Each structure stands twice: as structure tokens, then as C-alpha cells.
């Protein structure tokens, strides 16, 4: 399979551009999704992990898809990029999600323990760390869409 040339000065630049745009657009979409589901915008979500869609999945799938488009879907580097993308997505829906659930349980135990002295309650542990499988899938789909759209335009 022949390698596709990128008109922006090198295949690496296109891959980085796609990864960045997939991540940023997924984070912007989180603000829109939050606004639709809660009736008010929350711009702090742009800087948080978790939520719909997974920007980690969007980034990694965008990177892997762009590598496939540029280097070939039968290339060794695509296999490596796909492997890393799958690990990140598994981690987002598995390990980080479980850590977020555990943080919720610890927050509840802490609040119950300090019920009589609420002024001593320590800072809450962040609970929204991971993603549901749907959030990961939507992020992965979005990353592939961004990769195809940018690659076709360049």
C-alpha cells in the first residue's frame, strides 16, 4: 500500500493536528451536551475528565485513523496506534470509571463519619474520572470522523 502524502508539511503534522482537533472538539461538545441535559452551560467542563463524549477516545481514535489513512491500515505503525487507542479506551471505561465509583463511596463514608462535625469534612474526591462504554464509543466515533474529515480536506 502506498503512503498518502500530507500537504501540510509532513504526515506527523497531520496526525498531531487531527489528535488535537478531535480532543478540543470533543471537549467543546461536552459543554453543549451538558447545556442540553442540564439547561445551563458549564464551561468548567472543558477542563475536566469524564462525561459525554470521551475526548481521550476521540484523540486516540483520531490519531490511529489518521495514521491508517496516511501509512496504510495494514502498516505496523497503524497496529501500534490502534493498540494504544484500545488500551486508552479500555482504561477510560474500566479502570478510571471504577476509580470514580470508589471515590463516590469514599466521599459518602467521609460525610457519614463527619456528620456531627461537618466543618472537619475533608475536600471531596473527584468522582467523574472515567466514562461509560457509550461515552467511549461516541468519542471513538467522533475521533474517526474528525480524522476522515481533516484528511479529505487536506
GROMACS elastic network, one bead per residue, 0.5 to 0.9 nm:
[ bonds ]
;  ai    aj funct       b0    kb
    1    71     6  0.81002   500
    1    72     6  0.62253   500
    1    73     6  0.87312   500
    1    74     6  0.78856   500
    1    75     6  0.85588   500
    2    70     6  0.86844   500
    2    71     6  0.74221   500
    2    72     6  0.72158   500
    3    69     6  0.82500   500
    3    70     6  0.56326   500
    3    72     6  0.64780   500
    4    11     6  0.82778   500
    4    69     6  0.70993   500
    4    71     6  0.65937   500
    4    72     6  0.80985   500
    5     8     6  0.89864   500
    5     9     6  0.88488   500
    5    10     6  0.72997   500
    5    11     6  0.67353   500
    5    70     6  0.68440   500
    6     9     6  0.64133   500
    6    10     6  0.55338   500
    6    11     6  0.53194   500
    6    12     6  0.87354   500
    6    13     6  0.83400   500
    6    14     6  0.67163   500
    6    70     6  0.76036   500
    6   151     6  0.80753   500
    6   154     6  0.69066   500
    7    10     6  0.69942   500
    7    11     6  0.83750   500
    7    14     6  0.86049   500
    7   154     6  0.62270   500
    8    11     6  0.78513   500
    8    13     6  0.69176   500
    8    14     6  0.67482   500
    8   154     6  0.73219   500
    9    12     6  0.84571   500
    9    13     6  0.68381   500
    9    14     6  0.81865   500
   10    13     6  0.55285   500
   10    14     6  0.68115   500
   11    14     6  0.52220   500
   11    15     6  0.63221   500
   11    16     6  0.87431   500
   11    66     6  0.88369   500
   11    67     6  0.81614   500
   11    70     6  0.67292   500
   11    71     6  0.85337   500
   12    15     6  0.51276   500
   12    16     6  0.61973   500
   12    17     6  0.85446   500
   12    67     6  0.86825   500
   13    16     6  0.51421   500
   13    17     6  0.60277   500
   13    18     6  0.85646   500
   14    17     6  0.50324   500
   14    18     6  0.61094   500
   14    19     6  0.85772   500
   14    66     6  0.76065   500
   14    70     6  0.89396   500
   14   150     6  0.83526   500
   14   151     6  0.77704   500
   14   154     6  0.86619   500
   15    18     6  0.52230   500
   15    19     6  0.61974   500
   15    20     6  0.86248   500
   15    62     6  0.79188   500
   15    63     6  0.56886   500
   15    64     6  0.84119   500
   15    65     6  0.88374   500
   15    66     6  0.57025   500
   15    67     6  0.65870   500
   15    70     6  0.86672   500
   15   147     6  0.83079   500
   16    19     6  0.51435   500
   16    20     6  0.61089   500
   16    21     6  0.85354   500
   16    63     6  0.73256   500
   17    20     6  0.52032   500
   17    21     6  0.60463   500
   17    22     6  0.84559   500
   17    63     6  0.89981   500
   17   150     6  0.87240   500
   18    21     6  0.51340   500
   18    22     6  0.58986   500
   18    23     6  0.84459   500
   18    59     6  0.77046   500
   18    62     6  0.60443   500
   18    63     6  0.65217   500
   18    66     6  0.72055   500
   18   143     6  0.81415   500
   18   146     6  0.67232   500
   18   147     6  0.57178   500
   18   150     6  0.69117   500
   18   151     6  0.84141   500
   19    22     6  0.52383   500
   19    23     6  0.62058   500
   19    24     6  0.86721   500
   19    58     6  0.76898   500
   19    60     6  0.68616   500
   19    61     6  0.82068   500
   19    62     6  0.54901   500
   19    63     6  0.52454   500
   19    64     6  0.89742   500
   19    66     6  0.86041   500
   19   143     6  0.77512   500
   19   146     6  0.86769   500
   19   147     6  0.80458   500
   20    23     6  0.52130   500
   20    24     6  0.61265   500
   20    25     6  0.84739   500
   20    59     6  0.68294   500
   20    62     6  0.88703   500
   21    24     6  0.51516   500
   21    25     6  0.58390   500
   21    26     6  0.82838   500
   21    59     6  0.79765   500
   21    62     6  0.88053   500
   21   143     6  0.87861   500
   21   146     6  0.74678   500
   21   147     6  0.89609   500
   22    25     6  0.53679   500
   22    26     6  0.60494   500
   22    27     6  0.86360   500
   22    55     6  0.72067   500
   22    56     6  0.89751   500
   22    58     6  0.55058   500
   22    59     6  0.52678   500
   22    60     6  0.86968   500
   22    61     6  0.87424   500
   22    62     6  0.63325   500
   22    63     6  0.87659   500
   22   139     6  0.87138   500
   22   142     6  0.71574   500
   22   143     6  0.53230   500
   22   144     6  0.85495   500
   22   145     6  0.87216   500
   22   146     6  0.59488   500
   22   147     6  0.77652   500
   23    26     6  0.52332   500
   23    27     6  0.62714   500
   23    28     6  0.87386   500
   23    54     6  0.86147   500
   23    56     6  0.68252   500
   23    57     6  0.84488   500
   23    58     6  0.59874   500
   23    59     6  0.50421   500
   23    60     6  0.87910   500
   23    62     6  0.87235   500
   23   143     6  0.79253   500
   24    27     6  0.51258   500
   24    28     6  0.62376   500
   24    29     6  0.85873   500
   24    46     6  0.85026   500
   24    55     6  0.76118   500
   24    59     6  0.87673   500
   25    29     6  0.60669   500
   25    30     6  0.86408   500
   25    55     6  0.81930   500
   25    58     6  0.89540   500
   25   142     6  0.89637   500
   25   146     6  0.89467   500
   26    30     6  0.63068   500
   26    31     6  0.89971   500
   26    52     6  0.81885   500
   26    53     6  0.61829   500
   26    54     6  0.70407   500
   26    55     6  0.51566   500
   26    56     6  0.88398   500
   26    58     6  0.68526   500
   26    59     6  0.86161   500
   26   139     6  0.70611   500
   26   142     6  0.75843   500
   26   143     6  0.83981   500
   27    30     6  0.50509   500
   27    31     6  0.68570   500
   27    45     6  0.75847   500
   27    46     6  0.52096   500
   27    47     6  0.78309   500
   27    48     6  0.86199   500
   27    52     6  0.86589   500
   27    53     6  0.77498   500
   27    54     6  0.82148   500
   27    55     6  0.61987   500
   28    31     6  0.53310   500
   28    32     6  0.66650   500
   28    33     6  0.88016   500
   28    43     6  0.87825   500
   28    45     6  0.86987   500
   28    46     6  0.64498   500
   29    33     6  0.60085   500
   29    34     6  0.84647   500
   29    46     6  0.89067   500
   29    52     6  0.78214   500
   29    53     6  0.73595   500
   30    34     6  0.59893   500
   30    35     6  0.84488   500
   30    45     6  0.68794   500
   30    46     6  0.70314   500
   30    51     6  0.67888   500
   30    52     6  0.56510   500
   30    53     6  0.63944   500
   30    54     6  0.87142   500
   30    55     6  0.88894   500
   31    34     6  0.51334   500
   31    35     6  0.61248   500
   31    36     6  0.86537   500
   31    41     6  0.63691   500
   31    42     6  0.61977   500
   31    43     6  0.61697   500
   31    44     6  0.83915   500
   31    45     6  0.62774   500
   31    46     6  0.66626   500
   32    35     6  0.50596   500
   32    36     6  0.62089   500
   32    37     6  0.86693   500
   32    41     6  0.72550   500
   32    42     6  0.88110   500
   33    36     6  0.51255   500
   33    37     6  0.61450   500
   33    38     6  0.84103   500
   33    41     6  0.89020   500
   33    51     6  0.89905   500
   33    52     6  0.69818   500
   33    53     6  0.86274   500
   34    37     6  0.51759   500
   34    38     6  0.57108   500
   34    39     6  0.76182   500
   34    40     6  0.74042   500
   34    41     6  0.64733   500
   34    42     6  0.69587   500
   34    45     6  0.83345   500
   34    51     6  0.87062   500
   34    52     6  0.83253   500
   35    38     6  0.53264   500
   35    39     6  0.50479   500
   35    42     6  0.70202   500
   36    39     6  0.55371   500
   36    40     6  0.74302   500
   36    41     6  0.82359   500
   37    40     6  0.82746   500
   38    41     6  0.77501   500
   42    45     6  0.60148   500
   42    46     6  0.82835   500
   43    46     6  0.58066   500
   43    47     6  0.81955   500
   44    47     6  0.58266   500
   44    48     6  0.70043   500
   45    48     6  0.50363   500
   45    49     6  0.78247   500
   45    50     6  0.88990   500
   45    51     6  0.84878   500
   46    49     6  0.83659   500
   48    51     6  0.84319   500
   48   128     6  0.83753   500
   48   129     6  0.83732   500
   49    54     6  0.80305   500
   49    55     6  0.81084   500
   49    56     6  0.86422   500
   49   128     6  0.68693   500
   49   129     6  0.56447   500
   49   130     6  0.70301   500
   49   131     6  0.86644   500
   50    53     6  0.79398   500
   50    54     6  0.65169   500
   50    55     6  0.83345   500
   50    92     6  0.82509   500
   50    97     6  0.85343   500
   50   128     6  0.53830   500
   50   129     6  0.50653   500
   50   131     6  0.53943   500
   50   132     6  0.87013   500
   50   135     6  0.85142   500
   51    54     6  0.64244   500
   51    55     6  0.88094   500
   51   128     6  0.73852   500
   51   129     6  0.84440   500
   51   130     6  0.76556   500
   51   131     6  0.62147   500
   51   132     6  0.81887   500
   51   135     6  0.68163   500
   52    55     6  0.83081   500
   52   131     6  0.77346   500
   52   132     6  0.85812   500
   52   134     6  0.82723   500
   52   135     6  0.50280   500
   52   136     6  0.80689   500
   52   138     6  0.76926   500
   52   139     6  0.76478   500
   53    56     6  0.88659   500
   53    57     6  0.82149   500
   53    58     6  0.79245   500
   53   131     6  0.82236   500
   53   134     6  0.81433   500
   53   136     6  0.65240   500
   53   137     6  0.80350   500
   53   138     6  0.56717   500
   53   140     6  0.85073   500
   53   142     6  0.83576   500
   54    57     6  0.52733   500
   54    58     6  0.62896   500
   54    59     6  0.86880   500
   54    89     6  0.85604   500
   54    92     6  0.80204   500
   54   130     6  0.84815   500
   54   131     6  0.66628   500
   54   132     6  0.88592   500
   54   135     6  0.54371   500
   54   136     6  0.51438   500
   54   137     6  0.79653   500
   54   138     6  0.71555   500
   54   140     6  0.75441   500
   55    59     6  0.59590   500
   55    60     6  0.84869   500
   55   136     6  0.83347   500
   55   139     6  0.58890   500
   55   140     6  0.83214   500
   55   142     6  0.89272   500
   55   143     6  0.83313   500
   56    59     6  0.51664   500
   56    60     6  0.61721   500
   56    61     6  0.84703   500
   56    85     6  0.87204   500
   56    88     6  0.71494   500
   56    89     6  0.73197   500
   56    92     6  0.77629   500
   56   136     6  0.82704   500
   56   139     6  0.74480   500
   56   140     6  0.84066   500
   57    60     6  0.52399   500
   57    61     6  0.58644   500
   57    62     6  0.81544   500
   57    85     6  0.70282   500
   57    86     6  0.84993   500
   57    88     6  0.69689   500
   57    89     6  0.55774   500
   57    92     6  0.80241   500
   57   135     6  0.87150   500
   57   136     6  0.58455   500
   57   137     6  0.76748   500
   57   138     6  0.82998   500
   57   139     6  0.50310   500
   57   141     6  0.84425   500
   57   142     6  0.85164   500
   57   143     6  0.70788   500
   58    61     6  0.53467   500
   58    62     6  0.58197   500
   58    63     6  0.84423   500
   58   136     6  0.81232   500
   58   137     6  0.88771   500
   58   138     6  0.79962   500
   58   141     6  0.70559   500
   58   142     6  0.56816   500
   58   144     6  0.73440   500
   58   146     6  0.85018   500
   59    62     6  0.51122   500
   59    63     6  0.61099   500
   59    64     6  0.86384   500
   59    85     6  0.84872   500
   59   139     6  0.80860   500
   59   140     6  0.78509   500
   59   142     6  0.88667   500
   59   143     6  0.58603   500
   59   144     6  0.89603   500
   60    63     6  0.50257   500
   60    64     6  0.61011   500
   60    65     6  0.84477   500
   60    81     6  0.77664   500
   60    82     6  0.80239   500
   60    84     6  0.75187   500
   60    86     6  0.82656   500
   60    88     6  0.74745   500
   60    89     6  0.82229   500
   60   140     6  0.75984   500
   60   143     6  0.72231   500
   61    64     6  0.50328   500
   61    65     6  0.58605   500
   61    66     6  0.83337   500
   61    81     6  0.84390   500
   61    82     6  0.74484   500
   61    85     6  0.59476   500
   61    86     6  0.84531   500
   61   139     6  0.81223   500
   61   140     6  0.53142   500
   61   141     6  0.76092   500
   61   142     6  0.81758   500
   61   143     6  0.50568   500
   61   144     6  0.57576   500
   61   147     6  0.83123   500
   62    65     6  0.51759   500
   62    66     6  0.60077   500
   62    67     6  0.84927   500
   62   140     6  0.75837   500
   62   141     6  0.87159   500
   62   142     6  0.78200   500
   62   145     6  0.76708   500
   62   146     6  0.64985   500
   62   147     6  0.50916   500
   62   148     6  0.84464   500
   63    66     6  0.52402   500
   63    67     6  0.61452   500
   63    68     6  0.86093   500
   63    81     6  0.71202   500
   63    82     6  0.85893   500
   63    85     6  0.82378   500
   63   143     6  0.77582   500
   63   144     6  0.83689   500
   63   147     6  0.74244   500
   64    67     6  0.51092   500
   64    68     6  0.61775   500
   64    69     6  0.86626   500
   64    77     6  0.88402   500
   64    78     6  0.61632   500
   64    79     6  0.83437   500
   64    80     6  0.84129   500
   64    82     6  0.53701   500
   64    83     6  0.88022   500
   64    84     6  0.85021   500
   64    85     6  0.69299   500
   64   143     6  0.89507   500
   64   144     6  0.82722   500
   64   147     6  0.87364   500
   65    69     6  0.61499   500
   65    70     6  0.86012   500
   65    73     6  0.82980   500
   65    78     6  0.79233   500
   65    81     6  0.84708   500
   65    82     6  0.81085   500
   65   143     6  0.78949   500
   65   144     6  0.58215   500
   65   145     6  0.89618   500
   65   147     6  0.61036   500
   65   148     6  0.76214   500
   66    70     6  0.60709   500
   66    71     6  0.82988   500
   66    78     6  0.88035   500
   66   144     6  0.80029   500
   66   147     6  0.54127   500
   66   148     6  0.73333   500
   66   150     6  0.89191   500
   66   151     6  0.72400   500
   67    70     6  0.51587   500
   67    71     6  0.55981   500
   67    72     6  0.71738   500
   67    73     6  0.78125   500
   67    75     6  0.88957   500
   67    77     6  0.72906   500
   67    78     6  0.56736   500
   67    81     6  0.73780   500
   68    71     6  0.53615   500
   68    74     6  0.76380   500
   68    75     6  0.74348   500
   68    77     6  0.81676   500
   68    78     6  0.53180   500
   68    79     6  0.86341   500
   68    81     6  0.86766   500
   68    82     6  0.89679   500
   69    72     6  0.56128   500
   69    73     6  0.67733   500
   69    78     6  0.89987   500
   69   147     6  0.84755   500
   69   148     6  0.80438   500
   69   151     6  0.76987   500
   70    73     6  0.85075   500
   70   151     6  0.85619   500
   71    74     6  0.81922   500
   71    75     6  0.63152   500
   71    76     6  0.88926   500
   71    77     6  0.75639   500
   71    78     6  0.72114   500
   72    75     6  0.53419   500
   72    76     6  0.88533   500
   72    77     6  0.87359   500
   72    78     6  0.71152   500
   73    76     6  0.85339   500
   73    77     6  0.88370   500
   73    78     6  0.59702   500
   73    79     6  0.78090   500
   74    77     6  0.86954   500
   74    78     6  0.70030   500
   74    79     6  0.75594   500
   75    78     6  0.53292   500
   75    79     6  0.65499   500
   75    80     6  0.89322   500
   76    79     6  0.50908   500
   76    80     6  0.63912   500
   76    81     6  0.87464   500
   77    80     6  0.50424   500
   77    81     6  0.61460   500
   77    82     6  0.85152   500
   78    82     6  0.59416   500
   78    83     6  0.83889   500
   79    82     6  0.51305   500
   79    83     6  0.60530   500
   79    84     6  0.86489   500
   80    83     6  0.50755   500
   80    84     6  0.62618   500
   80    85     6  0.86051   500
   81    84     6  0.52134   500
   81    85     6  0.61422   500
   81    86     6  0.86830   500
   82    86     6  0.61594   500
   82    87     6  0.86331   500
   83    86     6  0.52114   500
   83    87     6  0.63026   500
   83    88     6  0.87673   500
   84    87     6  0.50912   500
   84    88     6  0.62304   500
   84    89     6  0.86308   500
   85    88     6  0.52085   500
   85    89     6  0.61692   500
   85    90     6  0.85527   500
   85   140     6  0.89307   500
   86    89     6  0.51119   500
   86    90     6  0.59944   500
   86    91     6  0.84380   500
   87    90     6  0.51247   500
   87    91     6  0.60528   500
   87    92     6  0.85756   500
   88    91     6  0.50584   500
   88    92     6  0.61220   500
   88    93     6  0.87460   500
   89    92     6  0.50319   500
   89    93     6  0.62685   500
   89    94     6  0.82702   500
   89   131     6  0.89181   500
   89   133     6  0.88209   500
   89   136     6  0.63623   500
   89   137     6  0.86002   500
   89   140     6  0.82206   500
   90    93     6  0.53410   500
   90    94     6  0.56232   500
   90    95     6  0.76267   500
   90   133     6  0.89284   500
   90   136     6  0.86168   500
   91    94     6  0.50208   500
   91    95     6  0.50193   500
   91    96     6  0.60195   500
   91    97     6  0.80329   500
   91   130     6  0.80286   500
   92    95     6  0.64541   500
   92    96     6  0.52845   500
   92    97     6  0.63819   500
   92   129     6  0.79851   500
   92   131     6  0.56238   500
   92   132     6  0.81543   500
   92   133     6  0.86911   500
   92   136     6  0.73362   500
   93    96     6  0.65722   500
   93    97     6  0.55141   500
   93    98     6  0.81681   500
   93   130     6  0.58165   500
   93   132     6  0.55511   500
   93   133     6  0.57419   500
   93   135     6  0.84116   500
   93   136     6  0.67437   500
   94    97     6  0.53317   500
   94    98     6  0.60932   500
   94    99     6  0.86371   500
   94   130     6  0.74879   500
   94   131     6  0.79961   500
   94   132     6  0.85132   500
   94   133     6  0.87545   500
   95    98     6  0.51751   500
   95    99     6  0.61951   500
   95   100     6  0.86990   500
   95   130     6  0.76131   500
   96   100     6  0.61915   500
   96   101     6  0.87155   500
   96   128     6  0.88021   500
   96   129     6  0.56015   500
   96   131     6  0.76111   500
   97   100     6  0.50676   500
   97   101     6  0.63560   500
   97   102     6  0.86836   500
   97   127     6  0.87462   500
   97   128     6  0.76909   500
   97   129     6  0.59996   500
   97   131     6  0.57856   500
   97   132     6  0.73699   500
   98   101     6  0.50894   500
   98   102     6  0.61868   500
   98   103     6  0.86020   500
   98   129     6  0.85878   500
   98   130     6  0.75391   500
   99   102     6  0.50189   500
   99   103     6  0.61476   500
   99   104     6  0.87363   500
   99   127     6  0.77862   500
   99   128     6  0.89445   500
   99   129     6  0.70825   500
   99   130     6  0.77260   500
  100   103     6  0.50085   500
  100   104     6  0.64089   500
  100   105     6  0.88535   500
  100   125     6  0.87381   500
  100   126     6  0.71609   500
  100   128     6  0.55306   500
  100   129     6  0.50989   500
  100   130     6  0.64428   500
  101   104     6  0.51237   500
  101   105     6  0.64912   500
  101   106     6  0.88044   500
  101   127     6  0.65206   500
  101   128     6  0.81358   500
  101   129     6  0.86354   500
  102   105     6  0.50889   500
  102   106     6  0.62157   500
  102   107     6  0.85952   500
  102   127     6  0.78879   500
  103   106     6  0.50501   500
  103   107     6  0.60831   500
  103   108     6  0.86233   500
  103   124     6  0.84483   500
  103   125     6  0.57639   500
  103   126     6  0.66428   500
  103   127     6  0.53117   500
  103   128     6  0.87361   500
  104   107     6  0.51018   500
  104   108     6  0.62772   500
  104   109     6  0.87165   500
  104   124     6  0.88320   500
  104   125     6  0.75141   500
  104   126     6  0.79450   500
  104   127     6  0.55732   500
  104   128     6  0.88437   500
  105   108     6  0.51501   500
  105   109     6  0.62384   500
  105   110     6  0.85945   500
  106   109     6  0.50897   500
  106   110     6  0.60453   500
  106   111     6  0.85688   500
  106   124     6  0.87190   500
  106   125     6  0.78063   500
  107   110     6  0.51085   500
  107   111     6  0.61781   500
  107   112     6  0.86580   500
  107   123     6  0.88506   500
  107   124     6  0.59514   500
  107   125     6  0.64642   500
  107   126     6  0.89419   500
  107   127     6  0.86817   500
  108   111     6  0.51438   500
  108   112     6  0.62017   500
  108   113     6  0.85508   500
  109   112     6  0.51474   500
  109   113     6  0.60401   500
  109   114     6  0.86391   500
  110   113     6  0.50403   500
  110   114     6  0.61857   500
  110   115     6  0.84011   500
  110   121     6  0.68813   500
  110   122     6  0.78045   500
  110   124     6  0.86258   500
  111   114     6  0.52680   500
  111   115     6  0.58155   500
  111   118     6  0.75782   500
  111   121     6  0.65811   500
  111   122     6  0.88191   500
  112   115     6  0.50386   500
  112   116     6  0.84953   500
  113   116     6  0.78859   500
  113   117     6  0.86636   500
  113   121     6  0.85187   500
  114   117     6  0.51187   500
  114   118     6  0.54938   500
  114   119     6  0.81632   500
  114   120     6  0.66574   500
  114   121     6  0.58459   500
  115   118     6  0.56214   500
  115   121     6  0.83744   500
  116   119     6  0.89405   500
  117   120     6  0.57885   500
  117   121     6  0.73891   500
  118   121     6  0.53294   500
  119   122     6  0.84400   500
  121   124     6  0.82254   500
  122   125     6  0.89043   500
  124   127     6  0.85448   500
  126   129     6  0.70832   500
  127   130     6  0.85407   500
  128   131     6  0.79876   500
  131   134     6  0.78409   500
  131   135     6  0.57170   500
  131   136     6  0.62238   500
  132   135     6  0.52177   500
  132   136     6  0.64132   500
  132   137     6  0.87079   500
  133   136     6  0.50558   500
  133   137     6  0.60951   500
  133   138     6  0.86157   500
  134   137     6  0.50108   500
  134   138     6  0.60775   500
  134   139     6  0.84554   500
  135   138     6  0.52282   500
  135   139     6  0.60986   500
  135   140     6  0.85452   500
  136   139     6  0.51135   500
  136   140     6  0.60637   500
  136   141     6  0.85594   500
  137   140     6  0.50461   500
  137   141     6  0.60748   500
  137   142     6  0.85009   500
  138   141     6  0.50709   500
  138   142     6  0.60594   500
  138   143     6  0.86112   500
  139   142     6  0.50408   500
  139   143     6  0.61801   500
  139   144     6  0.87591   500
  140   143     6  0.51540   500
  140   144     6  0.64402   500
  140   145     6  0.87397   500
  141   144     6  0.52834   500
  141   145     6  0.62825   500
  141   146     6  0.87549   500
  142   145     6  0.50101   500
  142   146     6  0.61583   500
  142   147     6  0.85757   500
  143   146     6  0.51731   500
  143   147     6  0.61817   500
  143   148     6  0.87236   500
  144   147     6  0.50497   500
  144   148     6  0.62177   500
  144   149     6  0.85231   500
  145   148     6  0.52721   500
  145   149     6  0.60218   500
  145   150     6  0.85298   500
  146   149     6  0.50961   500
  146   150     6  0.59951   500
  146   151     6  0.83105   500
  147   150     6  0.53883   500
  147   151     6  0.59174   500
  147   152     6  0.84651   500
  148   151     6  0.51277   500
  148   152     6  0.59852   500
  148   153     6  0.85063   500
  149   152     6  0.53730   500
  149   153     6  0.62546   500
  149   154     6  0.87433   500
  150   153     6  0.51196   500
  150   154     6  0.61452   500
  151   154     6  0.52554   500
